[in-house]
Amino acid sequence: MRLLQPTDFGGYAAHPRDFAEAVMAVAQRCGSTGWVCGVGGVHPWEMALMDRRRQNEVWGENPDTWIASPYAAQGVATPTDGGYLLTGRWSSEEITTGEFAAERAGRTDTVYKLPFWAMFPLGVTAAVVGTAEGALAAHLAYQRERVTAMGTEIKDDPYVLYAISEVAAEIAASRTQLLDGRQPPLRPGRRRSADRFRRPFAGAA
């Protein structure tokens, strides 16, 4: 929960990829827990952009405080000198007017300069991808020793292999879209964690 939390409040201000990888690793083992890690874990990034007084109200006494939020906002942000003027109607039906500082609460870490649309969906998307990876791994483990009524081992059945390969490719592509397109090349000798899903029954005798 502290990966995207600012360092001055006990967090790590981590790279978004590290956050997504952590969420996916948890979601591979438990989708529900991964979802909580993704949704709850991305909110410290949002809070880091708020007024420092608000951050102190949330984390000042307990940096382990978790945050969540609903979204039904309808508003317009108009550029002004030194920031934006926000007007709109929120789910509480109250009219809200105020200014957001353009300098994002004075934070200089690169992670807090990334656009909202790129960062905030990251937690949910990583949780979904990780859950899919975990489901595929569980399916492969279940099928690996099974035999069809005709005596063919499942791991040798071309129809099953085709279906599993299609799913594995979709999941691997989703991970690639989320992560690999935004990172430098791997160092020699290393491989991406998604590689183990690209050969469904690798190592099965």
Beta strands, then each sheet from edge to edge (+ up, - down):
strand 1: 74-80
strand 2: 83-89
strand 3: 95-101
sheet 1: 1+ 2- 3+
end
